[in-house]
Amino acid sequence: MKRKIGLYFGTFNPIHVGHLIIANHMADYAKLNEVWLVVSPHNPLKSRETLLPDIHRLQLVRIAIEDNPRLKACAIEFDLPKPSYTIHTLAHLQEKHPDTEFCLIMGEDNLRSITKWKNYKEILANHEVLVYPRVYTEDEDPGQLPAPDPILNSSRIRKMDAPVMRLSASFIRRSIKAGHDVRYLLTDSVERYIREMHFYEK
């Protein structure tokens, strides 16, 4: 029987408790062997200006999940051509792990914009997609999302009733820069690492 791995992509800039709640929920409720948190070096739809160096974001993920054997930090995209496209990452992982079934974990906002992804129909044809509800932060405008494509009714898409919170990495970065207390929004180990390294203070 093939292992079933959930891939949770993100810049994780920084990883926060909202990410961890979703990853752990999917591992448990979707009956996955593991969830890999895939640290993206460059999202084609995002600016690179505010990103911490790749190695530091990867380290933050590692220390955030070090006590959970079902969650793994994954740096596969660091060695792939830039910008990173999910279809290329999936093909590379499937070639390296032919005995593994990979599925995607994403928020409903990403699902609605998946039609802008490279070869999105191929992704939906070959991989299950686990979707969690999205609570929008003050930085976001759900009204700007495109209308759903009929393909998004695919049987490969599974809506999960995962707990989510109104929390964003950009809010955490702004809070740190302004000198606010971000404890409880991050794990203790992540908060300590960020504080010791003076990340996001400028």
N, C-alpha and C positions, 0 to 999 in steps of 0.2 A: 504493500500500500504506500502510495506517495506521501511524503511529508507535505503539509500545507502551510505555506509561509505568507503572512500578510506584509505588504510593503507600504510603509507610511512615509511618504516623501515630504521633505520640508527643508527650509533653510535653517530652522531651529536657531533663531538669532535674537534671544536665546531660547533654549528649550524651557518650557514652563509646566506647571502642574496640569494645565488644560491638555497639553499634548500627552502627558503621561496617563491621565485618566482615560483618554480615548484609546491609546495603545493597549493598555492593560484590559480595558473592557472588550476590545476586539479579540485579543488573545483568548479570553475566557469565554465570552458569549458566542463568538463565531467558531469556537472549537478549532483554533489554529495551534499548530505546534509551537510557532514562534511569530513574533512581530519584529520585523527589521525596520529600524528608523533610519531611512536613507537620507543622509545629509547631502543636500544639493549644493554644489559649488557655485552654480549660477543658473538661476531660473530665467529663461528667455523673456518672461513677462514682468520681471522685477529689475530694479536698479541694483547695481552691485555696490553703490557708494556706502550704504549703511551696514554692509556685512562685515562681521569679524572675520579674520583669516580662517580658512577652512579648518586647519588643525585645531584651533581653539573651539570652534563650534562642535567639532567631532568630540573633543575631550569633554565638553560640557554634557553632551549626550551620554557619553560613557559613564561619567560619574553620577549622572542622574538616575541611571538604570542599573547600577552595579549590583544592587541587591535583588534584582528580579531576573531569574534565569530564562524567562520566556521572552524577554525583550533584548534585542541586540542592536548595537550601533553598526551601521553599514556605510563604508566610504567608497563603494563601488564606482560612483560617478566621478570621483576625483581623478581617475585614470582614463576616463572616456573623453572623446572629443567634446569641446565646448562650442556653443552652449549645449546643455544636457537636454535630451529628449527622452521621454519615458519609453517610447517604443524601442529605442536603441538599448536602453538599460535593461529592459525586459528580455530582449534577444540575447544580450550578453549573459545575463543571469541564467537563462534557460539553457544556454550552451554549457555553462560551467556546472550547472546542477540539473541534469536531465531527469533525475529521480524526484524532483520537487515541483509541486504545483504552486505557482505564485499568483496571489490575488492583490488587488490594489485597495488601499484604504484612503478615502477622501471625504471631504465635506460636501454637502449638497451644492454649495456655490461652485466648487470645482467641477462637479458633475454637470452643472448647467452650462459651463463654459468649455466642456471637454471637446466640443466640436471644433474648437480652435487648435486642438492638439494635433501634432503630426501623426498621421495614420491612425486616427482615433477609432475608426471602424474595425481595424485589425485588432486593436487593443481589446475592444468590447467583444469581439468574436472569440478571442482566445483566453481571456482572463476574467474571472469573477471580480466584481467591484463591490466593496462593502462601503456603504455610504452612511455617514453620521449626520444628524441635523446640525444646522449652523445657526448660532446666535450672533447677530451682527453687532460689531462694536461701533462706537461713535465715529470711527475713522472710515467706516464702510457704508456704501449705499446699495442695498440689495436691488433697488429699482434700476440700477445700471446693468443688471445681469441680462444676457440675451434670453429670448424665449426658448423653452425646451424643444429639443429636436425629437421627432417621433422615435428615433432609435434608442432614446433614453428609457423607453419602456421595455427594453430587452430583459429577458429572463435571467441574464447574467448579472443584473444589477440587483443588489440586495440591500434594502433599507434597514438600518440597525437603529434601535431605540437607545442610543448611547447617551450618557449624561454629558452635557456640554456646559461651558461657562462663558460669560461675556468677558473674555480676556484675550489680549493680543500681545505679541512680542513688541510691537511698536509702542504700546502703552507702557510696557515695562522699561524699554529703553529711555523713553521720555521721562519717566519717573526717576530713574537712576540719575539721569543728567540734571534733573531739578533737585536732587538731593533727598528725595522721598524714600520712605521705608518700603522695601519690596519683599520683606519676609512673608512667608506663606504663599506667595505667588510662584515661588521657585522652591526646589528642594533645598535643604540646608547646605548640602555640599555644593550645589550650583551657585547659590547666593554667596557662599564663602569664596569660591573660586573667582567669581566676577568682582567681588569686593577687593580681594587680594591683588588681582591683576589690573584693577582700576578700569575695567571695561565700561564703555558707554557713558563715561563721566564727562566727556567733552563733546 
